[in-house]
């Protein structure tokens, strides 16, 4: 049995908005939990729980698991890139003092890289109008985070981790689109999270103390990142990849830093200036052009 597909146009229209709202909470959850566990230790726990939940759901629903080793291998590679390396880069960058706005800005370059590579890798054509949208979207991201960038506490290692997460999410998205076009999302994502768990455990064992301070804040952050991000947002992302061209899907990420800025305003009282508000409008216009 194949993965159940969204039946209505309403779901297809609202899924990107829902994804952006869920994905944008990732930086908040990370910042909340990272003081109590080292990055790859934190991720190994998160991925293990997420994999177990999705595997149970897949088994209960009688989902079709990948039957051949070639498909499993491709899913494992994509899973390590999209889960282990990408999120490992995000967590490590924040842990090394890089402000979340800077990490979001660097990760926001992903649609540019995707558009540059999508023709060679997937044979998709990016139109002139879409290129304009990509440029506008990136410009909007820069405007939104410009007021919040403060490199004072950042280190060269932290910036390198942020660049690593950019390369991982870009290559992982393209790899998934090319080599894993069809698989049951519940079973396939469970397999990918299991691969991410093993990857993070190996890195943690080699470079971290693996000590966890099980505070209430850490447990809440872990629960949120498991249910909302690992289980919810990634399944919506992969569903979107099947519905549209990779360049269009990648453009959705442009709305993440502006949305995170809005959440920061309501949750932490971070003020949005006129420059940031202008960036929100520019980024939204860019996404609209890319998806037109």
C-alpha positions as CSV (number, residue, x, y, z in Angstrom):
1,X,0.0,0.0,0.0
2,X,1.4,3.4,-1.0
3,X,1.4,6.4,1.2
4,X,-2.0,8.1,1.5
5,X,-2.0,11.3,-0.6
6,X,-3.7,14.6,0.2
7,X,-7.1,14.4,-1.4
8,X,-8.1,18.0,-1.5
9,X,-6.8,21.2,-3.1
10,X,-7.2,22.9,0.2
11,X,-4.6,20.6,1.8
12,X,-2.1,21.3,-1.1
13,X,-2.7,25.0,-0.6
14,X,-2.3,25.1,3.2
15,X,0.5,22.5,3.6
16,X,3.3,25.0,2.8
17,X,1.9,27.5,5.4
18,X,1.6,24.8,8.0
19,X,5.1,23.6,7.2
20,X,6.6,27.1,7.7
21,X,4.9,27.5,11.0
22,X,6.1,24.2,12.3
23,X,9.6,24.4,10.9
24,X,10.1,27.9,12.3
25,X,9.7,26.6,15.8
26,X,12.7,24.4,15.4
27,X,15.2,27.2,16.3
28,X,13.2,28.1,19.4
29,X,13.1,24.5,20.5
30,X,16.8,24.1,19.9
31,X,17.7,27.2,21.8
32,X,15.5,26.1,24.7
33,X,17.0,22.6,25.0
34,X,20.6,22.9,23.9
35,X,21.9,24.2,27.3
36,X,21.0,20.8,28.9
37,X,22.5,18.4,26.3
38,X,25.3,18.5,23.7
39,X,24.1,18.7,20.1
40,X,24.6,15.2,18.8
41,X,23.5,13.6,22.1
42,X,20.4,15.7,22.0
43,X,19.7,14.7,18.4
44,X,20.3,11.0,19.0
45,X,17.7,11.0,21.7
46,X,15.3,13.0,19.6
47,X,15.7,10.8,16.5
48,X,15.5,7.5,18.4
49,X,12.1,8.5,19.9
50,X,10.9,9.9,16.5
51,X,11.9,6.7,14.7
52,X,10.1,4.5,17.2
53,X,6.9,6.5,16.9
54,X,6.9,6.5,13.1
55,X,7.8,2.8,13.0
56,X,4.9,2.0,15.3
57,X,2.5,4.1,13.2
58,X,3.7,2.4,10.0
59,X,3.3,-1.1,11.4
60,X,-0.1,-0.3,12.8
61,X,-1.3,1.0,9.4
62,X,0.3,-1.9,7.4
63,X,2.5,0.5,5.5
64,X,4.8,-0.8,2.8
65,X,8.4,-0.8,3.9
66,X,11.2,-0.5,1.2
67,X,11.6,-4.0,-0.2
68,X,15.0,-3.7,-1.9
69,X,18.4,-2.8,-0.5
70,X,19.1,-0.2,-3.2
71,X,16.0,1.9,-2.1
72,X,16.9,1.4,1.6
73,X,20.4,2.6,0.9
74,X,19.2,5.7,-0.8
75,X,16.8,6.5,2.0
76,X,19.6,6.0,4.6
77,X,21.9,8.4,2.7
78,X,19.1,11.0,2.4
79,X,18.2,10.5,6.0
80,X,21.8,11.1,7.3
81,X,22.0,14.3,5.2
82,X,18.6,15.7,6.1
83,X,18.5,14.7,9.7
84,X,22.0,13.9,11.1
85,X,24.2,16.4,9.2
86,X,21.7,19.2,8.7
87,X,20.3,19.3,12.2
88,X,23.7,18.5,13.6
89,X,25.0,21.6,11.9
90,X,22.1,23.7,13.3
91,X,22.5,22.5,16.8
92,X,26.3,22.7,16.8
93,X,26.2,26.2,15.4
94,X,23.9,27.5,18.0
95,X,25.9,25.7,20.7
96,X,29.0,27.5,19.5
97,X,27.5,30.9,20.0
98,X,26.1,31.7,16.6
99,X,22.8,33.7,16.9
100,X,19.8,31.9,15.6
101,X,19.2,34.8,13.1
102,X,22.6,34.2,11.6
103,X,22.0,30.4,11.3
104,X,18.6,31.1,9.7
105,X,20.2,33.5,7.2
106,X,22.9,31.1,6.1
107,X,20.4,28.3,5.8
108,X,18.2,30.7,3.8
109,X,20.7,30.5,1.0
110,X,19.4,27.0,0.2
111,X,16.9,28.0,-2.5
112,X,19.8,29.7,-4.4
113,X,21.9,26.6,-4.3
114,X,18.9,24.4,-5.2
115,X,18.1,26.6,-8.2
116,X,21.7,26.5,-9.3
117,X,21.9,22.7,-9.1
118,X,18.4,21.7,-10.0
119,X,18.9,21.8,-13.8
120,X,22.0,19.6,-13.7
121,X,20.8,17.2,-11.1
122,X,17.1,16.8,-11.8
123,X,16.6,18.3,-15.3
124,X,14.1,20.8,-14.0
125,X,13.9,24.3,-15.6
126,X,13.9,27.4,-13.5
127,X,12.2,30.3,-15.3
128,X,13.3,33.9,-15.4
129,X,10.3,34.8,-13.1
130,X,11.3,32.1,-10.6
131,X,14.9,33.5,-10.6
132,X,13.5,36.9,-9.8
133,X,11.5,35.4,-7.0
134,X,14.6,33.6,-5.7
135,X,16.5,36.9,-5.6
136,X,13.6,38.7,-3.9
137,X,13.2,36.0,-1.4
138,X,16.8,36.0,-0.4
139,X,16.8,39.8,-0.2
140,X,13.8,39.6,2.1
141,X,15.6,37.2,4.4
142,X,18.6,39.5,4.6
143,X,16.4,42.4,5.5
144,X,14.6,40.5,8.3
145,X,17.6,39.2,10.1
146,X,19.9,42.2,9.4
147,X,18.8,44.0,12.6
148,X,19.3,40.9,14.6
149,X,22.7,39.8,13.4
150,X,25.4,40.0,16.1
151,X,28.6,38.2,15.4
152,X,30.1,39.1,18.8
153,X,29.6,35.7,20.4
154,X,30.1,33.6,17.2
155,X,33.2,31.6,16.4
156,X,34.7,30.4,13.2
157,X,33.7,26.8,14.1
158,X,30.1,27.9,14.7
159,X,29.9,29.6,11.3
160,X,31.4,26.5,9.7
161,X,28.7,24.4,11.3
162,X,26.0,26.8,9.9
163,X,27.5,26.4,6.4
164,X,27.5,22.7,6.8
165,X,23.8,22.6,7.6
166,X,23.2,24.7,4.4
167,X,25.1,22.2,2.3
168,X,23.4,19.2,3.9
169,X,19.8,20.4,3.5
170,X,20.5,21.4,-0.1
171,X,22.2,18.1,-1.1
172,X,19.8,16.0,0.9
173,X,16.7,17.6,-0.7
174,X,18.0,17.1,-4.2
175,X,19.2,13.5,-3.4
176,X,15.8,12.7,-1.9
177,X,14.0,14.1,-5.0
178,X,16.2,12.2,-7.5
179,X,16.7,8.8,-5.8
180,X,13.7,8.4,-3.5
181,X,10.8,9.7,-5.5
182,X,8.3,7.1,-4.2
183,X,8.1,5.5,-0.7
184,X,5.7,5.3,2.1
185,X,6.4,8.4,4.2
186,X,5.8,6.7,7.6
187,X,8.0,3.7,6.9
188,X,10.6,5.6,4.9
189,X,11.0,8.4,7.4
190,X,11.2,5.9,10.3
191,X,14.1,4.3,8.5
192,X,15.8,7.6,7.8
193,X,15.4,8.7,11.5
194,X,16.9,5.4,12.6
195,X,19.9,6.1,10.3
196,X,20.2,9.6,11.8
197,X,20.1,8.1,15.3
198,X,23.1,5.8,14.5
199,X,25.0,8.6,12.8
200,X,24.5,11.0,15.8
201,X,25.3,8.3,18.4
202,X,28.6,7.7,16.6
203,X,29.5,11.4,16.5
204,X,28.4,11.9,20.1
205,X,30.4,8.9,21.3
206,X,33.5,10.2,19.5
207,X,33.3,13.9,20.5
208,X,30.8,14.5,23.4
209,X,30.4,13.5,27.0
210,X,26.8,12.3,26.3
211,X,25.6,13.8,29.7
212,X,22.0,15.0,29.8
213,X,20.4,17.3,32.4
214,X,16.7,16.2,32.3
215,X,15.1,19.5,33.3
216,X,11.5,20.4,32.6
217,X,12.7,22.8,29.8
218,X,14.7,20.0,28.1
219,X,11.9,17.5,28.2
220,X,9.5,20.1,26.8
221,X,11.9,21.0,24.0
222,X,12.6,17.3,23.2
223,X,8.8,16.6,23.1
224,X,8.2,19.6,20.8
225,X,11.0,18.8,18.4
226,X,10.0,15.1,18.2
227,X,6.3,15.6,17.5
228,X,6.2,18.8,15.6
229,X,9.5,18.8,13.8
230,X,10.8,15.2,13.2
231,X,7.4,13.6,12.8
232,X,5.2,16.4,11.5
233,X,7.3,18.9,9.5
234,X,9.5,16.4,7.7
235,X,6.5,14.4,6.5
236,X,4.9,17.6,5.1
237,X,8.2,18.5,3.5
238,X,8.5,15.2,1.7
239,X,4.9,15.4,0.7
240,X,5.5,18.8,-0.9
241,X,8.5,17.5,-2.7
242,X,6.3,15.1,-4.5
243,X,3.7,17.7,-5.4
244,X,6.0,20.3,-7.0
245,X,9.4,21.0,-8.5
246,X,12.3,21.1,-6.1
247,X,13.1,24.8,-6.7
248,X,9.5,25.7,-5.7
249,X,9.6,23.5,-2.6
250,X,12.9,25.1,-1.5
251,X,11.5,28.6,-1.9
252,X,9.2,27.8,1.1
253,X,12.3,27.9,3.3
254,X,12.5,31.7,2.6
255,X,9.6,32.3,4.9
256,X,11.2,30.5,7.9
257,X,13.5,33.3,9.2
258,X,10.8,36.0,8.9
259,X,8.3,33.7,10.6
260,X,10.8,33.0,13.4
261,X,11.3,36.7,13.8
262,X,7.5,37.1,14.3
263,X,7.5,34.3,16.8
264,X,10.4,35.9,18.6
265,X,8.4,39.2,18.8
266,X,5.3,37.5,20.4
267,X,7.2,35.0,22.6
268,X,10.2,37.0,23.7
269,X,9.3,40.6,23.0
270,X,11.8,41.0,20.2
271,X,10.9,44.2,18.3
272,X,10.4,44.1,14.6
273,X,11.6,47.4,12.9
274,X,10.4,48.8,9.6
275,X,13.4,47.1,7.9
276,X,12.3,43.7,9.2
277,X,8.6,44.3,8.2
278,X,9.8,45.3,4.7
279,X,11.8,42.1,4.5
280,X,8.7,40.0,5.4
281,X,6.8,41.6,2.5
282,X,9.7,41.1,0.1
283,X,10.3,37.5,1.1
284,X,6.6,36.7,0.7
285,X,6.6,38.3,-2.8
286,X,9.6,36.2,-3.8
287,X,7.9,33.0,-2.7
288,X,4.8,33.9,-4.6
289,X,6.8,34.4,-7.8
290,X,8.7,31.2,-7.5
291,X,5.4,29.2,-6.9
292,X,3.5,31.0,-9.6
